[in-house]
Amino acid sequence: MSWLTDPFSSSLIRDGWLAGVLAVLTCSVVGTWVVIRGLGFMGDALAHAVLPGIAVAALIGINPVFGAFASAMVAVGVIHLATGKGRVTEDTGIGLAFVGLLALGVIIISRSDSFATDLGNYLFGDVLGVGRSDLWIEAGAALIAIAASVALYRPFLALAFNEDKAASLGMRPRAASAAMLVLLALSVVSSFRAVGALLVFGLLVAPPATASLLVRRVPAIMVLGTALGTLAVTAGILVSYHADTAASATMAGIAVAMFFTVLAGRELVARLPRSAPVHGAHREQVT
């Protein structure tokens, strides 16, 4: 039991665990819509698009969360503008915004002679370095994600399965899509301090994707995804403590490994021979 309890004797690790769980809560709620709508590429793009905002915020000495959110909102606006009214396909708009903002972030960093901030912590996370203010930001983001998903459940659900049907029902799919993108940006920005801008995608997609292999209803996917994500965070912290690995990367890696484990298990079960049904007189003979 000491193997399980010793790591959590440190307040630093307890805060890191809480930060990971709060990130999982937000990411599982928003990530469920991402998985259902097939917006994985969008989530990955937003995770990279926050780089220029982080760089500018660090250079001028403000909380990088604000810079990241501003950068994510720019990305959402650019994508929404580019893909509106069939100007270009959605993946084209996402790709252009992704590369453009990532390039801008690299340019800003390259022009700075004194980039004192450890950029690696922002890109790959530092779950054991989160402060109380980060925890409050994550908690607020989780509440917003849950409240928005409850309030906009029907528009989001209709949009996820049939955009034309959503429009015919008067649910304003364009507005619902914009709201979903804002929630996606919020989940990325609020979680990057814990798991990094490049690794947040693992918690955003892997737990709800794993849950979707086991359950069908949207609320059930959110709840099970949160439980699986919490398990990945706990296991990741324990493994990183005892094996001296990067905590954020270990959590994200375990979350992804859980998906492929469940997927392989489903494939194995599907290949097992099924027993022939017992009917009529044969059933009576057996009994």
Backbone bond lengths (Angstrom), bond angles and torsions (degrees), N, CA, C in turn:
res aa  C-N    CA-C-N  psi(-1)  N-CA   C-N-CA  omega(-1)  CA-C   N-CA-C  phi
1 M - - - 1.470 - - 1.520 112.33 -
2 S 1.342 116.49 -28.36 1.466 118.95 -179.57 1.523 111.13 -62.53
3 W 1.342 116.89 -28.83 1.464 120.86 178.00 1.529 110.63 -60.97
4 L 1.342 115.56 -32.49 1.458 121.28 -178.88 1.527 112.10 -87.41
5 T 1.311 117.25 -35.07 1.466 120.02 -171.06 1.522 113.93 -94.13
6 D 1.319 118.60 -30.25 1.466 120.58 -175.77 1.526 113.58 -56.92
7 P 1.356 119.18 -44.24 1.467 118.31 -179.18 1.522 113.25 -58.43
8 F 1.328 117.36 -34.18 1.451 120.64 -174.12 1.534 112.87 -85.57
9 S 1.321 116.35 6.32 1.461 119.30 173.05 1.527 111.30 -74.44
10 S 1.323 116.42 -15.67 1.467 121.85 178.60 1.528 110.08 -92.38
11 S 1.335 116.23 130.94 1.471 119.96 177.76 1.527 111.16 -64.43
12 L 1.327 116.71 -29.23 1.463 120.93 178.00 1.523 110.71 -61.62
13 I 1.320 115.88 -44.25 1.463 120.28 -179.65 1.524 110.79 -72.98
14 R 1.327 117.34 -36.43 1.465 119.39 177.32 1.526 110.84 -62.74
15 D 1.338 117.01 -42.42 1.468 120.16 176.79 1.526 110.85 -65.06
16 G 1.333 116.47 -38.37 1.466 119.77 177.76 1.513 111.68 -64.19
17 W 1.348 115.81 -40.91 1.470 119.71 177.47 1.525 110.52 -62.76
18 L 1.343 116.80 -44.03 1.466 120.38 179.21 1.523 110.78 -62.93
19 A 1.333 117.05 -40.43 1.464 120.40 177.75 1.520 110.81 -61.75
20 G 1.331 116.36 -41.01 1.462 119.86 178.47 1.514 112.46 -66.11
21 V 1.332 117.16 -40.36 1.464 120.87 179.89 1.528 110.69 -67.15
22 L 1.325 117.52 -41.09 1.469 120.45 177.79 1.530 110.44 -64.21
23 A 1.332 116.32 -39.50 1.470 119.57 176.49 1.525 110.51 -63.02
24 V 1.328 116.09 -41.22 1.470 120.90 178.42 1.519 110.86 -62.37
25 L 1.319 117.09 -42.00 1.462 120.64 -178.46 1.535 110.52 -60.48
26 T 1.325 116.39 -49.65 1.467 119.94 179.08 1.523 111.05 -64.26
27 C 1.321 115.77 -47.01 1.464 120.00 -175.74 1.527 112.16 -66.96
28 S 1.335 117.72 -34.59 1.469 119.43 -179.28 1.518 111.28 -71.08
29 V 1.340 116.91 -38.44 1.465 120.19 178.54 1.530 110.06 -66.59
30 V 1.325 116.49 -51.75 1.466 120.05 -179.49 1.527 110.67 -71.94
31 G 1.323 116.44 -38.40 1.460 120.30 -178.25 1.514 113.59 -63.53
32 T 1.329 116.85 -26.88 1.467 119.33 175.77 1.524 110.52 -60.33
33 W 1.330 116.51 -44.94 1.466 119.74 177.10 1.529 110.81 -66.32
34 V 1.334 117.10 -35.97 1.460 121.03 177.62 1.524 110.72 -61.16
35 V 1.332 116.02 -45.37 1.471 120.45 -179.14 1.520 110.88 -67.17
36 I 1.328 117.38 -44.74 1.461 120.75 -178.24 1.521 111.31 -63.83
37 R 1.326 116.63 -41.24 1.465 120.43 -178.50 1.523 113.53 -84.45
38 G 1.316 118.07 -7.67 1.455 120.65 -177.74 1.518 113.05 69.75
39 L 1.347 116.15 41.14 1.462 121.37 -177.29 1.532 111.99 -100.96
40 G 1.315 116.87 27.59 1.456 119.40 -178.40 1.514 112.70 -58.20
41 F 1.332 117.00 -41.62 1.460 120.78 179.51 1.524 110.51 -63.72
42 M 1.330 116.47 -36.88 1.456 120.83 177.72 1.529 110.82 -62.72
43 G 1.331 116.74 -44.73 1.455 120.22 178.82 1.513 112.01 -61.79
44 D 1.314 116.84 -42.42 1.459 120.92 178.27 1.524 110.60 -64.11
45 A 1.327 116.67 -40.64 1.458 120.70 179.84 1.524 111.58 -63.78
46 L 1.327 117.36 -44.30 1.465 120.45 179.84 1.527 110.90 -65.46
47 A 1.330 116.90 -35.04 1.460 119.84 178.58 1.524 111.22 -62.33
48 H 1.328 117.11 -34.32 1.468 120.89 177.40 1.530 112.01 -84.06
49 A 1.321 116.39 -29.34 1.464 120.32 -174.39 1.522 113.09 -71.97
50 V 1.333 118.27 -13.41 1.466 119.61 179.87 1.524 112.05 -77.72
51 L 1.324 118.22 -8.49 1.463 121.04 -175.13 1.527 113.82 -56.95
52 P 1.344 120.13 -48.58 1.472 117.77 -179.56 1.519 113.11 -61.97
53 G 1.315 117.99 -37.09 1.454 120.19 178.11 1.520 111.86 -65.31
54 I 1.336 116.30 -40.77 1.461 120.18 177.28 1.518 110.43 -62.88
55 A 1.334 116.32 -43.72 1.460 121.04 -178.64 1.527 111.36 -62.62
56 V 1.326 117.27 -46.78 1.460 120.72 -179.34 1.528 110.46 -64.49
57 A 1.325 116.93 -44.43 1.469 120.48 -179.55 1.526 111.01 -60.91
58 A 1.335 117.00 -42.55 1.455 120.08 179.75 1.525 111.44 -66.03
59 L 1.316 117.33 -36.48 1.460 121.09 -178.22 1.518 112.41 -71.04
60 I 1.328 117.50 -33.80 1.469 119.29 -177.98 1.523 111.63 -97.29
61 G 1.336 116.36 -0.78 1.454 120.01 171.68 1.513 116.49 82.87
62 I 1.331 118.66 31.83 1.463 120.69 175.80 1.518 108.80 -114.58
63 N 1.324 116.10 170.07 1.460 120.81 -179.86 1.534 109.43 -60.24
64 P 1.337 118.05 122.53 1.468 120.36 -177.24 1.524 113.90 -61.86
65 V 1.341 117.30 -19.03 1.469 120.01 177.69 1.529 109.91 -60.52
66 F 1.334 117.27 -40.50 1.462 120.42 -179.49 1.534 110.91 -66.87
67 G 1.323 116.00 -41.38 1.462 119.21 177.13 1.508 112.10 -65.22
68 A 1.331 116.29 -40.27 1.465 120.61 179.80 1.525 110.64 -63.98
69 F 1.341 116.29 -41.39 1.461 119.32 -179.14 1.528 110.87 -67.02
70 A 1.342 116.83 -40.65 1.462 120.07 177.69 1.525 110.41 -61.65
71 S 1.319 116.29 -43.16 1.459 120.40 179.32 1.523 111.15 -64.99
72 A 1.324 117.04 -40.34 1.462 120.48 178.50 1.521 111.10 -64.91
73 M 1.341 117.30 -39.03 1.460 120.46 178.52 1.532 111.23 -65.07
74 V 1.342 115.97 -37.46 1.468 119.42 175.51 1.526 109.66 -61.84
75 A 1.342 116.22 -43.35 1.465 119.98 179.40 1.517 111.29 -62.31
76 V 1.341 116.81 -44.34 1.464 120.93 178.52 1.527 110.38 -60.22
77 G 1.345 116.40 -45.31 1.466 120.09 -179.57 1.514 112.17 -63.12
78 V 1.329 116.73 -42.84 1.465 120.76 -179.76 1.528 110.68 -64.04
79 I 1.335 116.03 -44.91 1.471 120.03 179.76 1.523 110.61 -64.44
80 H 1.328 116.35 -43.70 1.468 120.49 -179.23 1.528 110.24 -62.97
81 L 1.334 117.19 -39.51 1.462 121.28 179.29 1.525 111.61 -69.07
82 A 1.333 115.70 -43.94 1.467 119.93 -175.38 1.521 112.45 -67.95
83 T 1.338 116.61 -34.40 1.464 119.74 -175.15 1.525 112.91 -94.69
84 G 1.327 117.32 -7.85 1.460 120.11 -179.62 1.517 112.59 -68.46
85 K 1.322 116.26 143.58 1.465 123.70 177.52 1.525 112.86 57.43
86 G 1.318 116.10 29.18 1.461 120.37 174.16 1.507 114.67 67.78
87 R 1.345 118.10 24.70 1.465 120.00 -179.45 1.522 110.66 -59.80
88 V 1.343 116.36 -51.91 1.468 121.64 173.55 1.520 106.95 -139.87
89 T 1.323 116.28 165.93 1.458 119.41 177.74 1.526 109.81 -68.80
90 E 1.326 115.52 157.52 1.462 119.84 -175.01 1.518 111.97 -61.64
91 D 1.340 117.76 -42.53 1.462 119.19 -178.42 1.520 111.82 -66.20
92 T 1.348 117.32 -30.95 1.460 120.37 176.48 1.520 111.01 -67.03
93 G 1.338 116.57 -46.54 1.460 120.45 178.65 1.518 112.19 -61.64
94 I 1.324 116.17 -42.24 1.460 120.55 178.86 1.531 110.52 -63.28
95 G 1.321 115.65 -45.69 1.464 119.71 -179.03 1.516 112.63 -62.01
96 L 1.334 117.16 -41.08 1.459 120.60 179.87 1.530 111.43 -66.00
97 A 1.331 116.41 -43.66 1.464 119.93 178.61 1.526 110.66 -64.61
98 F 1.317 116.02 -41.30 1.460 122.16 -179.60 1.532 110.50 -58.73
99 V 1.322 116.23 -54.97 1.457 120.80 -176.57 1.529 111.15 -67.72
100 G 1.337 116.62 -41.49 1.463 119.90 -178.21 1.515 112.61 -61.55
101 L 1.343 117.32 -47.23 1.463 120.19 -178.46 1.528 111.59 -73.00
102 L 1.321 117.30 -35.11 1.452 119.52 175.78 1.528 110.54 -63.29
103 A 1.337 116.33 -43.11 1.459 120.40 177.77 1.527 110.97 -62.36
104 L 1.344 116.21 -40.86 1.465 119.66 178.65 1.524 110.93 -61.92
105 G 1.322 117.11 -40.88 1.463 120.22 178.30 1.514 111.96 -62.23
106 V 1.325 116.99 -43.35 1.469 120.79 178.77 1.528 110.34 -64.30
107 I 1.331 116.76 -39.41 1.466 120.31 178.93 1.528 110.97 -62.67
108 I 1.332 116.46 -45.21 1.473 120.42 179.50 1.521 110.49 -59.86
109 I 1.327 116.60 -43.96 1.459 120.26 -179.93 1.524 110.77 -65.58
110 S 1.327 116.66 -41.93 1.468 120.05 -177.47 1.522 112.58 -66.94
111 R 1.342 118.12 -25.88 1.464 121.93 -179.42 1.526 112.20 -84.77
112 S 1.313 117.19 -7.25 1.456 120.44 -178.30 1.521 110.07 -94.67
113 D 1.321 115.23 129.16 1.469 120.28 177.54 1.522 112.28 -86.52
114 S 1.321 116.56 -13.02 1.461 119.21 -175.10 1.535 110.32 -139.51
115 F 1.319 114.70 64.12 1.465 118.72 177.94 1.521 107.44 -84.87
116 A 1.344 114.44 88.02 1.468 120.04 -170.79 1.510 113.12 -76.62
117 T 1.314 118.53 -22.92 1.460 121.21 -176.13 1.525 110.46 -71.48
118 D 1.311 115.48 141.56 1.455 120.36 176.25 1.517 108.91 -74.72
119 L 1.319 116.04 95.78 1.462 120.69 -175.89 1.523 111.72 -63.14
120 G 1.344 116.10 -28.65 1.463 118.92 -179.52 1.508 112.96 -59.42
121 N 1.341 117.17 -34.66 1.464 119.82 178.64 1.518 111.66 -64.64
122 Y 1.332 117.46 -34.80 1.458 121.37 179.73 1.523 111.50 -75.88
123 L 1.320 116.11 -34.31 1.461 119.43 -177.96 1.522 111.95 -80.49
124 F 1.332 117.09 -39.04 1.460 120.71 -173.16 1.519 113.08 -115.71
125 G 1.325 118.07 -0.02 1.449 121.56 173.11 1.520 114.45 86.38
126 D 1.311 115.06 156.20 1.462 122.80 175.34 1.522 106.80 -149.57
127 V 1.320 116.38 74.84 1.461 121.08 -172.23 1.525 111.70 -63.25
128 L 1.332 117.13 -24.73 1.456 120.35 179.43 1.532 112.11 -87.89
129 G 1.322 116.72 1.70 1.451 120.37 179.60 1.515 113.64 -112.36
130 V 1.322 117.81 11.00 1.465 120.70 -179.39 1.516 110.15 -73.25
131 G 1.332 116.04 147.60 1.452 121.57 176.89 1.513 111.17 -105.84
132 R 1.323 114.82 178.73 1.463 119.90 -179.71 1.526 111.86 -62.27
133 S 1.342 115.93 -37.35 1.465 118.74 179.45 1.524 110.84 -63.04
134 D 1.343 116.47 -36.92 1.469 120.18 177.66 1.531 110.70 -64.38
135 L 1.331 116.55 -39.42 1.463 120.23 179.34 1.525 111.17 -64.70
136 W 1.331 116.62 -40.50 1.464 119.55 177.68 1.523 111.31 -64.72
137 I 1.325 116.87 -40.20 1.467 120.34 177.68 1.525 110.33 -62.28
138 E 1.326 116.59 -43.94 1.464 120.37 179.00 1.526 111.06 -64.03
139 A 1.313 116.75 -41.79 1.469 119.90 179.75 1.522 110.65 -63.38
140 G 1.333 116.94 -42.71 1.464 120.53 177.70 1.518 111.80 -62.92
141 A 1.331 116.49 -41.31 1.465 120.14 178.48 1.521 111.38 -63.71
142 A 1.338 116.75 -39.51 1.467 120.42 178.81 1.525 111.06 -63.21
143 L 1.332 116.84 -43.03 1.462 120.44 178.73 1.527 111.19 -63.53
144 I 1.330 116.77 -42.07 1.468 120.65 179.04 1.526 110.32 -63.68
145 A 1.327 116.99 -43.97 1.468 120.76 -179.04 1.521 111.11 -62.03
146 I 1.333 116.65 -43.81 1.460 120.29 -179.67 1.528 110.91 -66.71
147 A 1.337 116.17 -46.05 1.468 120.40 -178.98 1.526 111.06 -62.36
148 A 1.323 117.35 -43.79 1.467 120.83 -179.48 1.527 111.22 -66.31
149 S 1.327 116.90 -38.68 1.465 119.74 179.73 1.524 111.51 -67.24
150 V 1.325 117.01 -33.99 1.460 120.64 176.59 1.523 110.42 -71.44
151 A 1.346 116.61 -47.44 1.462 121.02 -176.70 1.530 112.07 -67.20
152 L 1.321 116.84 -35.40 1.470 121.24 -175.74 1.532 111.57 -108.70
153 Y 1.320 116.78 24.72 1.463 120.21 -174.79 1.530 111.95 -58.68
154 R 1.329 116.92 -50.33 1.471 119.92 -177.06 1.529 111.93 -65.42
155 P 1.354 120.12 -46.78 1.467 119.08 176.48 1.534 112.67 -60.78
156 F 1.334 116.98 -41.21 1.459 119.69 179.14 1.524 111.22 -64.64
157 L 1.333 116.48 -41.57 1.467 120.57 -178.51 1.526 110.72 -66.22
158 A 1.330 116.08 -44.95 1.468 119.71 178.73 1.525 111.15 -63.60
159 L 1.335 116.09 -40.32 1.465 120.55 179.46 1.522 111.01 -65.04
160 A 1.323 116.62 -36.73 1.458 120.37 -176.68 1.521 112.57 -66.21
161 F 1.327 117.29 -31.03 1.460 119.90 -173.94 1.528 113.96 -105.44
162 N 1.331 117.50 -31.24 1.462 118.98 -178.92 1.526 109.24 -160.68
163 E 1.329 116.00 103.03 1.465 120.18 -177.46 1.524 111.74 -66.09
164 D 1.333 117.31 -37.98 1.468 120.16 179.25 1.528 111.04 -65.55
165 K 1.340 116.28 -39.58 1.454 119.94 177.73 1.522 110.84 -64.98
166 A 1.342 115.60 -38.49 1.462 119.54 177.83 1.520 111.11 -62.12
167 A 1.333 116.46 -39.18 1.463 120.44 178.92 1.521 111.00 -67.54
168 S 1.338 116.63 -40.03 1.461 120.12 -179.54 1.521 112.23 -67.02
169 L 1.334 116.70 -25.34 1.454 121.57 178.38 1.528 112.10 -87.90
170 G 1.322 116.08 3.13 1.459 120.69 178.70 1.512 114.28 72.72
171 M 1.335 117.62 29.71 1.465 120.92 -176.64 1.522 113.41 -95.53
172 R 1.328 117.30 6.40 1.464 122.80 174.40 1.533 111.29 50.91
173 P 1.326 116.69 71.02 1.464 120.15 -175.30 1.521 114.11 -60.45
174 R 1.335 117.64 -31.37 1.469 119.16 178.49 1.524 110.57 -64.54
175 A 1.323 116.61 -43.26 1.467 120.28 178.65 1.526 110.42 -66.99
176 A 1.336 116.56 -40.89 1.459 120.20 178.54 1.527 110.95 -64.27
177 S 1.335 115.98 -38.59 1.461 119.99 178.05 1.523 110.99 -64.55
178 A 1.330 116.79 -41.79 1.462 120.63 177.97 1.522 111.14 -63.05
179 A 1.344 116.43 -41.77 1.463 120.28 178.67 1.520 110.86 -63.67
180 M 1.325 116.50 -38.56 1.460 119.94 179.24 1.526 110.87 -66.03
181 L 1.333 116.81 -38.34 1.457 120.39 178.04 1.531 111.28 -65.80
182 V 1.320 116.63 -37.67 1.467 120.48 177.56 1.528 109.73 -64.00
183 L 1.330 117.25 -43.22 1.464 120.65 177.23 1.530 111.05 -62.92
184 L 1.311 115.99 -38.28 1.461 119.94 178.14 1.527 110.43 -63.29
185 A 1.340 115.56 -43.97 1.467 119.86 177.37 1.524 110.64 -62.48
186 L 1.326 116.26 -40.49 1.461 120.81 -179.80 1.526 111.00 -62.39
187 S 1.321 117.05 -42.22 1.461 120.23 -179.11 1.526 111.45 -65.64
188 V 1.338 116.24 -39.19 1.467 120.16 178.71 1.519 110.67 -66.54
189 V 1.330 116.59 -47.72 1.462 121.54 -175.39 1.525 111.45 -66.64
190 S 1.325 117.31 -42.69 1.464 119.94 -176.60 1.516 112.59 -71.67
191 S 1.334 117.44 -17.76 1.460 120.54 -174.28 1.516 113.80 -105.99
192 F 1.334 118.16 -9.74 1.458 117.90 -170.50 1.526 112.03 -70.40
193 R 1.347 118.75 -25.71 1.457 119.16 177.25 1.528 110.99 -66.46
194 A 1.326 116.12 -30.92 1.465 120.39 -177.73 1.525 111.85 -83.84
195 V 1.319 117.58 -45.74 1.470 120.27 -174.11 1.515 113.46 -120.37
196 G 1.337 118.63 -1.38 1.453 119.82 176.23 1.516 112.75 88.98
197 A 1.328 115.29 147.84 1.453 120.66 -178.69 1.524 112.01 -63.43
198 L 1.333 116.79 -30.56 1.462 119.22 -177.64 1.528 112.82 -88.41
199 L 1.339 117.30 -21.59 1.464 120.19 -177.27 1.518 113.38 -102.10
200 V 1.345 117.25 -10.43 1.466 119.64 -178.51 1.524 111.40 -61.34
201 F 1.319 116.13 -26.53 1.464 120.40 178.94 1.528 111.10 -58.59
202 G 1.362 116.91 -31.66 1.460 119.88 179.50 1.515 112.16 -63.25
203 L 1.334 117.77 -42.39 1.465 120.90 178.37 1.515 112.07 -78.98
204 L 1.320 117.14 -25.42 1.458 120.96 -178.63 1.527 111.70 -71.40
205 V 1.304 117.07 -37.10 1.470 120.74 -172.33 1.524 112.83 -110.18
206 A 1.342 117.78 -41.42 1.473 119.47 -171.17 1.531 114.13 -61.30
207 P 1.350 120.86 -51.52 1.474 118.39 -178.58 1.530 114.13 -61.89
208 P 1.370 119.91 -48.17 1.460 117.43 178.15 1.530 112.87 -66.98
209 A 1.333 117.55 -32.22 1.467 119.20 177.05 1.529 110.57 -65.71
210 T 1.324 116.68 -39.73 1.465 120.69 176.34 1.521 110.45 -64.11
211 A 1.331 115.57 -44.16 1.467 119.75 179.97 1.524 111.22 -62.28
212 S 1.345 116.73 -35.81 1.464 119.88 -178.62 1.526 112.29 -67.18
213 L 1.328 117.04 -18.16 1.468 119.99 175.14 1.522 111.84 -77.40
214 L 1.335 115.96 -17.66 1.464 120.60 -173.35 1.524 113.31 -110.17
215 V 1.324 117.60 -30.63 1.468 121.85 -179.50 1.525 108.68 -133.23
216 R 1.338 116.39 165.99 1.459 120.53 -174.00 1.522 113.87 -114.49
217 R 1.323 117.61 -39.22 1.458 120.42 -174.95 1.518 110.66 -71.02
218 V 1.346 115.57 142.27 1.464 121.05 -175.41 1.527 112.24 -58.35
219 P 1.340 120.25 -49.57 1.475 118.70 179.16 1.523 112.31 -59.55
220 A 1.332 116.80 -36.90 1.463 120.31 179.58 1.520 110.76 -66.25
221 I 1.326 117.47 -38.04 1.466 120.88 177.08 1.528 110.24 -62.61
222 M 1.332 116.41 -42.82 1.471 120.40 179.76 1.524 111.00 -62.09
223 V 1.337 116.28 -46.31 1.470 120.26 -177.47 1.525 110.69 -67.39
224 L 1.328 117.02 -48.41 1.462 119.93 -179.43 1.526 110.94 -66.47
225 G 1.341 116.67 -37.76 1.460 119.91 177.11 1.519 111.72 -60.77
226 T 1.335 116.70 -40.39 1.466 120.66 177.07 1.519 110.93 -63.84
227 A 1.336 116.40 -42.13 1.467 120.10 179.22 1.531 111.08 -64.41
228 L 1.323 116.93 -44.01 1.464 120.38 179.34 1.527 110.98 -66.44
229 G 1.325 116.50 -39.97 1.456 120.02 177.91 1.521 112.05 -64.29
230 T 1.336 116.62 -40.48 1.460 120.87 177.08 1.527 110.59 -62.75
231 L 1.318 116.41 -39.20 1.463 120.54 176.55 1.533 110.28 -62.76
232 A 1.341 116.80 -42.08 1.465 120.63 179.07 1.524 111.26 -64.52
233 V 1.338 116.94 -40.39 1.466 120.88 178.57 1.525 110.14 -63.99
234 T 1.328 117.33 -46.87 1.465 121.27 -179.07 1.527 111.02 -62.74
235 A 1.331 115.95 -46.97 1.462 120.04 179.32 1.525 110.88 -64.67
236 G 1.332 116.13 -38.60 1.458 119.78 179.91 1.512 112.39 -63.64
237 I 1.318 117.52 -41.82 1.464 120.88 179.02 1.524 110.73 -67.05
238 L 1.329 117.29 -41.31 1.462 120.39 178.89 1.526 111.42 -63.83
239 V 1.321 116.47 -45.51 1.466 120.37 -179.82 1.520 110.49 -64.86
240 S 1.329 117.04 -43.93 1.467 119.93 -178.62 1.523 111.36 -65.03
241 Y 1.338 116.68 -34.20 1.465 120.77 179.69 1.526 110.99 -66.93
242 H 1.324 116.60 -45.99 1.463 120.53 -175.16 1.530 112.62 -84.29
243 A 1.344 117.44 -30.64 1.466 120.31 -177.62 1.519 112.71 -100.18
244 D 1.336 116.98 -1.32 1.461 122.68 178.62 1.535 111.32 57.61
245 T 1.332 115.61 49.94 1.463 121.27 176.44 1.522 109.69 -109.87
246 A 1.325 116.88 168.99 1.467 121.44 178.11 1.521 108.83 -67.53
247 A 1.341 117.16 122.38 1.460 121.28 -172.96 1.523 112.16 -63.46
248 S 1.334 117.50 -47.53 1.469 120.71 -176.46 1.520 111.38 -62.51
249 A 1.335 116.10 -45.07 1.460 119.85 -179.87 1.529 110.98 -66.95
250 T 1.322 117.18 -35.77 1.468 120.13 178.95 1.522 110.81 -65.61
251 M 1.330 117.31 -42.12 1.465 120.48 178.13 1.517 110.80 -61.25
252 A 1.334 116.52 -48.89 1.464 120.12 -178.82 1.526 110.95 -63.62
253 G 1.337 116.25 -39.94 1.460 119.72 -179.94 1.514 112.58 -64.51
254 I 1.334 116.75 -40.56 1.462 120.49 178.67 1.526 110.59 -66.35
255 A 1.336 116.66 -39.42 1.467 119.81 177.89 1.524 111.04 -59.38
256 V 1.324 116.97 -43.51 1.465 121.19 179.23 1.532 110.19 -68.89
257 A 1.347 116.75 -40.43 1.462 120.07 179.39 1.531 111.15 -62.35
258 M 1.331 117.01 -35.61 1.465 120.55 177.84 1.523 110.60 -61.76
259 F 1.341 116.89 -39.43 1.463 119.59 179.81 1.531 110.58 -61.18
260 F 1.340 116.65 -49.16 1.458 119.16 -177.20 1.529 111.74 -69.23
261 T 1.328 117.12 -28.90 1.466 119.86 176.17 1.527 110.84 -66.20
262 V 1.333 115.96 -47.30 1.462 119.82 178.74 1.529 110.74 -64.95
263 L 1.330 116.52 -40.44 1.464 120.31 178.99 1.519 110.83 -62.18
264 A 1.334 116.63 -44.20 1.469 120.02 178.51 1.527 110.62 -64.94
265 G 1.337 117.34 -37.97 1.458 120.49 177.63 1.512 112.14 -63.08
266 R 1.331 116.79 -41.40 1.469 119.95 177.50 1.522 111.40 -63.54
267 E 1.330 116.24 -41.27 1.462 119.09 179.37 1.525 110.88 -65.04
268 L 1.330 116.11 -38.47 1.464 120.07 179.46 1.517 110.94 -65.16
269 V 1.323 116.46 -44.65 1.462 120.83 179.07 1.524 110.58 -63.11
270 A 1.349 116.92 -38.90 1.464 120.66 -179.02 1.525 111.93 -65.44
271 R 1.347 116.49 -27.10 1.459 120.15 -178.04 1.525 113.11 -87.99
272 L 1.341 116.53 -10.45 1.461 118.61 179.45 1.521 110.09 -67.72
273 P 1.343 117.60 141.04 1.478 119.97 177.94 1.520 110.50 -66.66
274 R 1.316 115.26 136.94 1.460 120.56 -179.98 1.525 110.51 -90.45
275 S 1.330 117.14 140.28 1.464 121.15 179.25 1.518 109.99 -70.33
276 A 1.318 116.39 140.18 1.463 120.92 177.91 1.519 109.39 -69.03
277 P 1.328 118.65 139.60 1.467 121.07 179.72 1.523 111.46 -66.69
278 V 1.303 115.03 147.14 1.470 121.17 178.60 1.517 108.19 -96.82
279 H 1.348 117.70 125.65 1.466 120.85 -174.77 1.542 110.12 -123.57
280 G 1.299 113.70 157.56 1.465 124.00 165.66 1.504 115.92 43.69
281 A 1.404 114.41 -124.42 1.446 121.02 -173.46 1.519 111.31 -65.64
282 H 1.348 115.42 -32.26 1.459 118.88 -179.97 1.518 110.32 -62.49
283 R 1.349 116.04 -37.80 1.457 119.98 179.28 1.527 109.65 -65.17
284 E 1.343 116.51 -40.79 1.450 120.18 179.27 1.514 111.08 -65.22
285 Q 1.362 116.31 -36.51 1.451 119.80 -179.53 1.525 110.75 -66.56
286 V 1.340 114.99 -38.92 1.441 119.32 -179.76 1.516 110.47 -65.78
287 T 1.359 116.70 -41.88 1.455 119.68 -178.82 1.515 111.71 -77.06
